[in-house]
Amino acid sequence: MFDENTLKQAKGVKQKWSELLGKLYKGREFKGTTESGIPVKPFYTPEDVEDIDFEKDIGAPGLYPYMRDNYPIHYQYMPWINQQTHGFGLPEHTRERMDMLAREGMKGYFGGRAYNIVWDVPSHFSYDPDAPEVHGYVGKDGVTCVNEEDFERLLHDIDLTKNNIVLIASDTIPVFAHYLAYAEKRGFPWSKLRGNTMNWFHVGWWWPSCYWDPKHAFKLCAEVAHFCAKEMPQWNHSNLECHAMHGLGANALQELAFGLANAIAIADECMNAKINPDSFMPGIGFQIANGNDFFEYIAMFRAWRRMWARIAKERYGCKKPASMHLRVHSHTSCIDLTAQQPLVNLIRTTLHALGAMLSGTTAMELPGYDEPLGLPNEETATLSLRIQQVLLHETNIKNVVDPLGGSYYMETLTNQMEEAAWKIINQIEEMGGFVKAMETGWLTKQCRDSADRWRSKIDNNERVVVGWNKYAIPEDKELEYKVFNVDPEVERIAVERIKDYRARRDQEKTNDALKKLNEAAYRVLKGDYGHLMPAAIEAARAKATIGEICDALKKPFGWGYNVMAKA
């Protein structure tokens, strides 16, 4: 990448630096690694990047392999979506928070908004609020929204074709079916709806719960992708929550490799379902954590973009640029936040957000500084939004795409990340693929081992966490923080509503729709895609609850598989 004269000069400068180092520090050796264990040097020169092919490996923003950005100009033309996650209590409680964030400047693309709505734990696992197993959890850590009437309470007066609606519910099909039935009722064509489903049927290896049998989970993912490719071209059908892998303990390198391997497993099943890759690949996105190792996470992001482009083109034969673009929601790290001196978390999240911005993310969310204590209140949610707004409007960073491109260190580290990630992906494929890595507990164990190493370094004071193992404040001098609590009446009201909902429906019609849904499920197991999602929507129209829709799928697709127990 450099001419011989420049490389000769670099070699000479490096020699002088080595002599000065020896003179000042008497031969002391300075070693460092990233959090993922990749060795780094204290000083980089053109020699470190002399073998890089500029056009092939770096290039320009908007050109293949898109490492520097999906677009030739990005934030000057189209700032990232600042979409704070929100969801708690009843739908009307969450709607109040949505309206508050909108007033405070939460924006999506081109003047619309992005409502990043998270469902409560019972809904994630498709239990109705009156199920005895979920007593005490309804409306906590997310909204209880389980039918089209709840969607009306949540989304009334919002134009679903001009705003992105992100449905953060693990068990995608029941919630998605009710959302589509609701949109249809309001007269919005599915083809014009914008937003995301999660498609998380395969997440049992990172969540401490039983879940869908891994062998069948990806068939469910492909069914959702099949429906969206046919009916909803503007909808992103799959969002790979690599942020949760990070929360389980995955370092940046593991997050990159496991996230891509997960996406490959979904794409392979979509190919088995005979979906055109240029139809389903643009609908796959990633939720990536930006953590404390500032430069490593930026390098991870750049490597991710380049690897995804090459996977799309070389493995799946994609032709459209949109199929090769990495779509990312940056969810800055929660695991790096502390309950001790929580205001310090504002500094951490600002640095995480800066890293995401320098990486060229397409959407961003910052947790509240009080997240280690509980759900964010209005003040802390607003402060998280303000961090993004200050970075966008007051720093001038937005003026240049990939401003760290060309850095000797950044280009070297990006290549190191990609090389190491391919080794892990190849290892997964050699052991039989992503499903086998899930079934054996290998993926979970890798993350747990990484988490154990991280915690051990903190306990041994090899790693400093400000306010925890260094610069701590005695507990009696810690400030009092007002922890946000969900109204205790939420569960009672939700239970009354679901019972009334069932009482008013035509039970025979509901039963018939659920029977047909069960039959469609068995068709998917035989490789006959395209019938399950329409049957689920018909069940939602017939007022089947999310719990009942899930129950119709449990026997065919093997509910109750505990992956984490194998780790």
Phi and psi in degrees as a GROMACS rama.xvg file:
@    title "Ramachandran Plot"
@    xaxis  label "Phi"
@    yaxis  label "Psi"
@TYPE xy
-123.641  154.442  PHE-2
-75.8601  167.377  ASP-3
-61.7824  -35.4175  GLU-4
-65.4419  -42.5132  ASN-5
-64.2023  -42.0433  THR-6
-65.8516  -35.7986  LEU-7
-65.5116  -42.6493  LYS-8
-63.2029  -41.18  GLN-9
-62.0098  -40.7223  ALA-10
-64.287  -40.2388  LYS-11
-66.147  -43.8311  GLY-12
-62.2844  -40.4781  VAL-13
-64.4627  -37.5705  LYS-14
-64.4383  -42.9632  GLN-15
-63.9746  -38.6057  LYS-16
-63.1468  -42.4533  TRP-17
-63.531  -39.0382  SER-18
-65.67  -41.6939  GLU-19
-66.4026  -38.9082  LEU-20
-60.3632  -45.8379  LEU-21
-65.3181  -36.3234  GLY-22
-69.9621  -43.2216  LYS-23
-80.4267  -31.9583  LEU-24
-118.665  11.0646  TYR-25
49.8861  47.7815  LYS-26
78.4359  6.90577  GLY-27
-62.1231  142.521  ARG-28
-99.5581  130.211  GLU-29
-106.196  112.009  PHE-30
-115.813  149.145  LYS-31
-154.489  156.397  GLY-32
-139.308  160.639  THR-33
-74.3823  173.249  THR-34
-62.3573  -25.1734  GLU-35
-83.3916  -3.65956  SER-36
93.399  6.52209  GLY-37
-75.6744  124.387  ILE-38
-66.5923  139.445  PRO-39
-127.752  148.794  VAL-40
-98.345  156.977  LYS-41
-77.1401  -3.72611  PRO-42
-158.609  130.544  PHE-43
-122.678  148.154  TYR-44
-134.835  175.74  THR-45
-56.351  -23.8588  PRO-46
-59.847  -31.7043  GLU-47
-71.4133  -18.9624  ASP-48
-121.693  16.65  VAL-49
-66.4296  -24.5708  GLU-50
-91.1945  -0.664405  ASP-51
-75.7568  131.725  ILE-52
-86.5105  110.946  ASP-53
-58.2562  -49.4794  PHE-54
-67.7801  -41.5529  GLU-55
-76.8765  -40.2879  LYS-56
-105.261  -21.9901  ASP-57
-117.256  -67.494  ILE-58
65.4819  -154.574  GLY-59
-118.53  153.898  ALA-60
-57.6623  137.68  PRO-61
87.8689  -4.80842  GLY-62
-115.677  146.498  LEU-63
-54.0112  136.309  TYR-64
-92.6769  24.6919  PRO-65
61.2737  22.577  TYR-66
-64.2865  -33.8258  MET-67
-85.7359  -24.2701  ARG-68
170.496  157.58  ASP-69
-69.9319  -27.1035  ASN-70
-123.464  150.134  TYR-71
-63.9696  -35.8918  PRO-72
-129.54  135.281  ILE-73
-117.164  -86.6565  HIS-74
-66.8862  -26.9368  TYR-75
-63.1743  -33.6194  GLN-76
-95.7179  -39.6581  TYR-77
-147.997  90.9124  MET-78
-59.5556  157.906  PRO-79
-61.3504  156.555  TRP-80
-73.6834  124.882  ILE-81
-98.8349  95.1447  ASN-82
-118.371  92.5694  GLN-83
-67.6369  133.822  GLN-84
-68.6827  137.191  THR-85
-148.704  151.492  HIS-86
157.088  121.541  GLY-87
-168.348  156.176  PHE-88
63.9556  -144.261  GLY-89
-82.8526  163.395  LEU-90
-54.1616  -38.3435  PRO-91
-67.3619  -29.0931  GLU-92
-67.6135  -44.3325  HIS-93
-66.0358  -37.0029  THR-94
-63.0055  -36.0276  ARG-95
-60.8159  -42.2547  GLU-96
-68.1144  -38.8047  ARG-97
-59.1005  -45.4595  MET-98
-66.4746  -37.2048  ASP-99
-63.8622  -46.7523  MET-100
-64.6307  -36.5891  LEU-101
-62.986  -42.3197  ALA-102
-62.8277  -31.8104  ARG-103
-86.428  2.26545  GLU-104
107.212  13.1672  GLY-105
-65.6839  124.429  MET-106
-133.41  154.405  LYS-107
-108.033  -150.213  GLY-108
-81.7261  141.276  TYR-109
51.7469  45.0787  PHE-110
89.5498  -13.7507  GLY-111
-80.2715  -174.51  GLY-112
-124.313  160.816  ARG-113
-120.68  110.152  ALA-114
-96.1825  106.044  TYR-115
-96.4866  87.2704  ASN-116
-100.874  124.802  ILE-117
-103.897  136.247  VAL-118
-87.7973  157.022  TRP-119
-72.8295  170.94  ASP-120
-60.1282  -44.9372  VAL-121
-55.65  -42.6958  PRO-122
-66.6858  -36.1439  SER-123
-55.4845  -35.6919  HIS-124
-107.277  18.9157  PHE-125
58.203  43.1732  SER-126
-101.888  139.746  TYR-127
-73.4007  155.097  ASP-128
-63.1316  -16.9089  PRO-129
-95.98  5.51546  ASP-130
-68.368  132.304  ALA-131
-61.0973  -27.136  PRO-132
-65.0841  -21.7689  GLU-133
-109.163  12.2739  VAL-134
-57.5034  129.246  HIS-135
95.0695  -7.45142  GLY-136
-113.977  -6.93611  TYR-137
-66.0973  127.254  VAL-138
78.5036  2.88993  GLY-139
-98.6276  141.439  LYS-140
60.2358  21.6345  ASP-141
159.375  172.741  GLY-142
-89.9463  144.73  VAL-143
-92.3514  105.471  THR-144
-140.282  101.37  CYS-145
-124.002  4.53386  VAL-146
-160.192  177.322  ASN-147
-67.3305  -24.0338  GLU-148
-68.6679  -37.8547  GLU-149
-66.2175  -38.0527  ASP-150
-62.4842  -35.6818  PHE-151
-64.2209  -41.6842  GLU-152
-63.2628  -31.1728  ARG-153
-85.4586  -39.4248  LEU-154
-121.037  9.79012  LEU-155
-54.9  142.865  HIS-156
70.5017  2.83691  ASP-157
-97.13  129.327  ILE-158
-76.9023  110.612  ASP-159
-75.2162  -9.08744  LEU-160
-94.6925  -11.5342  THR-161
-112.608  -5.96954  LYS-162
-128.154  143.275  ASN-163
-79.6921  125.913  ASN-164
-111.209  114.952  ILE-165
-104.921  118.96  VAL-166
-99.8548  96.3618  LEU-167
-90.5558  82.5025  ILE-168
-136.61  125.227  ALA-169
-59.647  -50.5296  SER-170
-84.3628  86.8259  ASP-171
-62.1544  -45.9945  THR-172
-58.6761  -48.1443  ILE-173
-62.0257  -44.2981  PRO-174
-68.5588  -43.2242  VAL-175
-61.1604  -42.5229  PHE-176
-60.9368  -42.9096  ALA-177
-68.5167  -36.8355  HIS-178
-62.7355  -43.1009  TYR-179
-68.2562  -38.1702  LEU-180
-63.0976  -38.3511  ALA-181
-67.4687  -45.7758  TYR-182
-60.4168  -42.5093  ALA-183
-59.9975  -42.4259  GLU-184
-61.9537  -33.7392  LYS-185
-85.601  -2.68523  ARG-186
90.4876  15.5257  GLY-187
-92.1785  121.934  PHE-188
-66.3324  137.785  PRO-189
-58.1594  -34.9961  TRP-190
-63.9309  -17.7057  SER-191
-106.303  1.99998  LYS-192
-74.5119  143.442  LEU-193
-123.466  139.493  ARG-194
150.124  -155.049  GLY-195
-141.522  141.462  ASN-196
-108.96  161.983  THR-197
-87.3534  -41.0766  MET-198
61.52  47.0526  ASN-199
-98.9375  47.6749  TRP-200
-72.4715  -11.0667  PHE-201
-109.527  17.0349  HIS-202
-90.2884  6.5644  VAL-203
-60.5363  -20.4465  GLY-204
-78.9181  -14.3291  TRP-205
-116.077  -5.28876  TRP-206
-110.567  137.175  TRP-207
-76.592  69.6299  PRO-208
-159.019  158.082  SER-209
-71.8655  155.242  CYS-210
-156  -160.658  TYR-211
-71.436  147.241  TRP-212
-58.2428  124.618  ASP-213
-54.3887  -32.9034  PRO-214
-62.7115  -28.8189  LYS-215
-104.819  -16.9133  HIS-216
-57.7818  -40.8936  ALA-217
-74.8051  -20.5221  PHE-218
-66.98  -39.2122  LYS-219
-63.9398  -41.1737  LEU-220
-59.3585  -44.4372  CYS-221
-66.9957  -32.9101  ALA-222
-63.399  -42.7019  GLU-223
-64.111  -43.5027  VAL-224
-63.1251  -39.4679  ALA-225
-60.1583  -45.877  HIS-226
-63.8757  -46.2421  PHE-227
-67.5773  -37.9  CYS-228
-61.4847  -33.4968  ALA-229
-85.5699  -41.9282  LYS-230
-108.502  -21.6295  GLU-231
-137.884  72.5193  MET-232
-63.8834  -20.9548  PRO-233
-95.1809  1.69389  GLN-234
-96.7363  136.62  TRP-235
-91.4156  112.895  ASN-236
-80.5737  -27.4965  HIS-237
-132.662  130.371  SER-238
-125.484  111.105  ASN-239
-82.316  114.15  LEU-240
-85.5611  75.2503  GLU-241
-69.0484  -20.5229  CYS-242
-59.4235  -35.9535  HIS-243
-71.8306  -34.2088  ALA-244
-60.5124  -43.1031  MET-245
-60.242  -40.7946  HIS-246
-66.021  -29.7981  GLY-247
-75.5714  -16.7779  LEU-248
131.009  -5.192  GLY-249
-60.9084  133.609  ALA-250
-81.0303  -179.291  ASN-251
-60.606  -41.2099  ALA-252
-65.6202  -44.2168  LEU-253
-65.5666  -39.7216  GLN-254
-58.1918  -44.2683  GLU-255
-63.2872  -51.5386  LEU-256
-69.8518  -45.9466  ALA-257
-67.1997  -37.214  PHE-258
-62.5092  -44.5768  GLY-259
-69.6359  -38.8599  LEU-260
-63.4118  -38.0981  ALA-261
-61.892  -45.3138  ASN-262
-65.0772  -37.2059  ALA-263
-62.039  -40.3962  ILE-264
-62.2752  -40.7288  ALA-265
-66.2187  -45.0884  ILE-266
-64.0607  -39.06  ALA-267
-61.6495  -40.9658  ASP-268
-69.4667  -33.8741  GLU-269
-64.5736  -36.284  CYS-270
-66.451  -38.8005  MET-271
-61.623  -31.4081  ASN-272
-81.9138  2.89458  ALA-273
62.6735  38.8965  LYS-274
-92.0497  136.608  ILE-275
-59.8384  125.615  ASN-276
-59.2646  -30.9307  PRO-277
-73.8877  -6.73278  ASP-278
-94.5035  -37.2546  SER-279
-97.7213  -26.8753  PHE-280
-63.81  -38.1951  MET-281
-65.0236  -15.7693  PRO-282
-90.5647  2.07606  GLY-283
-98.6095  125.598  ILE-284
-131.137  173.784  GLY-285
-131.533  142.001  PHE-286
-106.821  105.549  GLN-287
-108.6  137.938  ILE-288
-88.0336  136.54  ALA-289
-105.558  117.337  ASN-290
-106.101  -160.798  GLY-291
-74.3516  -30.7754  ASN-292
-75.5083  89.3828  ASP-293
-51.2709  -56.7011  PHE-294
-74.0045  -32.5079  PHE-295
-63.7728  -41.2736  GLU-296
-70.0362  -31.3054  TYR-297
-68.1846  -42.6901  ILE-298
-63.5562  -39.3979  ALA-299
-57.3153  -46.179  MET-300
-61.9981  -44.9535  PHE-301
-66.6496  -42.3839  ARG-302
-63.1032  -40.1944  ALA-303
-59.2972  -45.3895  TRP-304
-63.2684  -43.4513  ARG-305
-68.7443  -42.1435  ARG-306
-65.1659  -41.4623  MET-307
-62.9593  -40.4339  TRP-308
-62.24  -42.2165  ALA-309
-70.5704  -38.3005  ARG-310
-60.7385  -46.4226  ILE-311
-62.039  -42.7778  ALA-312
-79.8104  -47.4438  LYS-313
-86.9889  -36.9699  GLU-314
-85.1056  -39.3248  ARG-315
-110.37  -3.25481  TYR-316
70.2489  28.4083  GLY-317
-66.1726  145.74  CYS-318
-111.07  -31.7966  LYS-319
-79.7149  136.205  LYS-320
-55.2346  -37.7244  PRO-321
-59.7163  -29.1589  ALA-322
-72.0046  -22.3483  SER-323
-98.6143  -6.05495  MET-324
-78.4655  134.376  HIS-325
-81.3321  121.31  LEU-326
-102.39  123.985  ARG-327
-132.66  133.476  VAL-328
-107.67  111.566  HIS-329
-83.0849  113.693  SER-330
-106.388  100.289  HIS-331
-60.6596  157.407  THR-332
-60.4096  136.229  SER-333
-98.1165  -33.1165  CYS-334
-66.6679  -21.4949  ILE-335
-85.992  -3.61073  ASP-336
-86.9368  153.904  LEU-337
-121.815  147.746  THR-338
-75.1654  -26.1117  ALA-339
-77.1886  135.17  GLN-340
44.6177  59.4406  GLN-341
-59.9631  -23.7096  PRO-342
-60.9529  -26.6967  LEU-343
-62.5338  -23.2885  VAL-344
-62.3617  -24.0993  ASN-345
-61.2017  -36.4822  LEU-346
-68.5858  -44.7001  ILE-347
-61.6627  -48.4476  ARG-348
-66.8059  -31.4785  THR-349
-63.0035  -43.9261  THR-350
-67.2901  -38.9964  LEU-351
-61.7956  -43.5788  HIS-352
-66.0212  -38.5941  ALA-353
-61.2084  -42.2917  LEU-354
-62.4803  -41.7354  GLY-355
-63.6297  -39.7035  ALA-356
-64.8702  -44.9661  MET-357
-66.4412  -20.6681  LEU-358
-82.7649  -15.6967  SER-359
84.2306  37.1576  GLY-360
-63.1279  157.654  THR-361
-100.656  -14.8278  THR-362
-156.879  154.063  ALA-363
-147.784  144.007  MET-364
-138.167  138.38  GLU-365
-116.653  130.607  LEU-366
-68.1581  155.631  PRO-367
-67.7774  152.53  GLY-368
-63.2556  -19.5982  TYR-369
-96.2117  12.4428  ASP-370
-59.074  -33.9605  GLU-371
-64.3604  -14.5989  PRO-372
-100.02  -27.3119  LEU-373
167.371  -170.333  GLY-374
-65.0074  145.573  LEU-375
-68.2673  141.314  PRO-376
-88.4995  -176.628  ASN-377
-61.8519  -39.1188  GLU-378
-65.4105  -48.1097  GLU-379
-70.6091  -34.1992  THR-380
-64.2507  -38.758  ALA-381
-67.8738  -40.7753  THR-382
-61.4249  -38.3653  LEU-383
-62.7282  -38.4452  SER-384
-67.1487  -39.5537  LEU-385
-62.9499  -35.2342  ARG-386
-58.0642  -47.0209  ILE-387
-62.2599  -40.9408  GLN-388
-67.2138  -38.92  GLN-389
-64.6985  -44.322  VAL-390
-61.1079  -39.9228  LEU-391
-71.5611  -44.1502  LEU-392
-98.8374  -18.5144  HIS-393
-117.616  -4.47312  GLU-394
-106.703  -17.437  THR-395
66.5725  7.32945  ASN-396
-63.3401  -28.9361  ILE-397
-65.4746  -13.8519  LYS-398
-71.1241  -21.5611  ASN-399
-125.196  132.84  VAL-400
-82.7901  133.162  VAL-401
48.9386  61.6194  ASP-402
-64.4286  -18.2855  PRO-403
-91.0583  -2.58283  LEU-404
-59.5307  133.724  GLY-405
95.7848  -12.6269  GLY-406
-61.5013  130.559  SER-407
-55.9062  -43.4592  TYR-408
-68.2888  -47.1309  TYR-409
-64.0316  -42.8181  MET-410
-67.7835  -37.7051  GLU-411
-64.8114  -47.0608  THR-412
-65.8619  -38.0576  LEU-413
-59.7965  -44.8661  THR-414
-64.9731  -39.8859  ASN-415
-62.9156  -41.9483  GLN-416
-62.1086  -44.7678  MET-417
-65.126  -45.0481  GLU-418
-60.7232  -44.3466  GLU-419
-68.7887  -36.311  ALA-420
-67.1241  -39.7592  ALA-421
-61.8839  -36.2776  TRP-422
-62.0417  -41.4646  LYS-423
-68.1228  -43.2026  ILE-424
-61.2308  -42.5153  ILE-425
-64.9945  -36.6409  ASN-426
-62.3571  -41.382  GLN-427
-63.6828  -42.4336  ILE-428
-67.7004  -35.0942  GLU-429
-67.8723  -29.1935  GLU-430
-83.6041  2.80604  MET-431
115.191  3.2179  GLY-432
105.024  177.02  GLY-433
-64.2446  -38.6937  PHE-434
-62.3238  -43.7921  VAL-435
-63.7788  -39.0516  LYS-436
-64.5505  -32.1056  ALA-437
-71.1511  -50.7722  MET-438
-60.2912  -36.6856  GLU-439
-80.315  -10.131  THR-440
83.0332  6.81164  GLY-441
-62.9687  -45.1563  TRP-442
-60.8584  -46.8764  LEU-443
-61.2518  -43.3626  THR-444
-63.5999  -38.62  LYS-445
-59.2605  -43.6968  GLN-446
-69.6302  -41.1959  CYS-447
-63.9415  -41.8863  ARG-448
-62.6082  -39.8167  ASP-449
-63.8969  -41.7767  SER-450
-63.4881  -39.7428  ALA-451
-63.2374  -40.7199  ASP-452
-64.6861  -41.1402  ARG-453
-61.0252  -47.7626  TRP-454
-68.415  -37.2827  ARG-455
-61.7297  -39.6544  SER-456
-65.2367  -34.2956  LYS-457
-69.7559  -46.1565  ILE-458
-63.1287  -31.9912  ASP-459
-91.9993  6.34039  ASN-460
61.4315  23.6697  ASN-461
-80.7322  -20.7318  GLU-462
-125.745  127.454  ARG-463
-92.1478  128.801  VAL-464
-119.887  111.296  VAL-465
-60.8907  127.054  VAL-466
91.3342  -10.7741  GLY-467
-107.876  -68.9586  TRP-468
-107.936  7.76367  ASN-469
-155.907  145.352  LYS-470
59.8615  34.2425  TYR-471
-73.3901  155.657  ALA-472
-114.151  135.998  ILE-473
-54.6635  143.323  PRO-474
-55.8899  -35.4091  GLU-475
-72.8707  -8.2456  ASP-476
-107.396  -1.08133  LYS-477
-66.3843  145.064  GLU-478
-71.1605  153.765  LEU-479
-83.5771  132.723  GLU-480
-120.139  134.872  TYR-481
-81.6885  110.113  LYS-482
-83.9888  133.238  VAL-483
-74.7791  132.079  PHE-484
-123.995  142.917  ASN-485
-79.1304  140.873  VAL-486
-53.9815  124.217  ASP-487
-63.5685  -14.3938  PRO-488
-80.8692  -7.64007  GLU-489
-57.4179  -49.152  VAL-490
-62.4781  -43.5564  GLU-491
-59.4464  -45.4644  ARG-492
-66.1777  -42.7079  ILE-493
-62.4338  -40.3337  ALA-494
-65.374  -44.2755  VAL-495
-60.2052  -40.6763  GLU-496
-66.5997  -42.6188  ARG-497
-69  -35.3152  ILE-498
-67.7222  -39.928  LYS-499
-66.7386  -37.9194  ASP-500
-59.9919  -45.6874  TYR-501
-66.335  -38.6243  ARG-502
-64.7901  -27.6041  ALA-503
-91.1689  -3.57771  ARG-504
-92.8591  167.659  ARG-505
-87.0824  99.4264  ASP-506
-62.1668  -36.2115  GLN-507
-63.7902  -41.4578  GLU-508
-64.375  -40.8213  LYS-509
-62.6966  -47.2433  THR-510
-60.6076  -40.7581  ASN-511
-64.4294  -42.1544  ASP-512
-65.2805  -39.3379  ALA-513
-67.8842  -35.3726  LEU-514
-63.4548  -43.2186  LYS-515
-68.0437  -33.7874  LYS-516
-63.5774  -43.6094  LEU-517
-61.0252  -39.7973  ASN-518
-65.9933  -39.4622  GLU-519
-64.864  -33.5982  ALA-520
-61.1328  -43.984  ALA-521
-67.331  -27.4169  TYR-522
-66.1919  -39.154  ARG-523
-62.2798  -41.7725  VAL-524
-59.8046  -25.885  LEU-525
-90.1733  3.62635  LYS-526
88.8937  12.9809  GLY-527
-99.7652  90.5836  ASP-528
-88.0053  160.116  TYR-529
104.425  1.23791  GLY-530
-112.195  -24.4044  HIS-531
-69.9692  -49.3409  LEU-532
-61.3002  -46.24  MET-533
-58.3917  -37.8202  PRO-534
-68.0055  -36.2938  ALA-535
-66.5043  -39.3391  ALA-536
-65.5052  -39.271  ILE-537
-64.2924  -36.8347  GLU-538
-65.7487  -38.0628  ALA-539
-65.2693  -40.7194  ALA-540
-60.7799  -33.6997  ARG-541
-84.5781  10.9977  ALA-542
67.9345  28.6347  LYS-543
-70.0788  142.419  ALA-544
-80.7929  167.681  THR-545
-63.2128  -35.731  ILE-546
-63.8797  -40.2989  GLY-547
-70.496  -37.8233  GLU-548
-63.5463  -43.6212  ILE-549
-63.1931  -41.9264  CYS-550
-59.3215  -33.3788  ASP-551
-68.77  -18.4999  ALA-552
-100.803  -15.2135  LEU-553
-63.0914  -47.2977  LYS-554
-67.0168  -47.0109  LYS-555
-60.0965  -41.9226  PRO-556
-102.465  6.50509  PHE-557
74.4915  59.6311  GLY-558
-71.8201  144.148  TRP-559
109.065  12.0622  GLY-560
-82.0922  120.259  TYR-561
-101.056  95.871  ASN-562
-72.6476  -42.2768  VAL-563
-64.0833  -26.0793  MET-564
-66.2682  -19.934  ALA-565
-85.3957  -12.7379  LYS-566
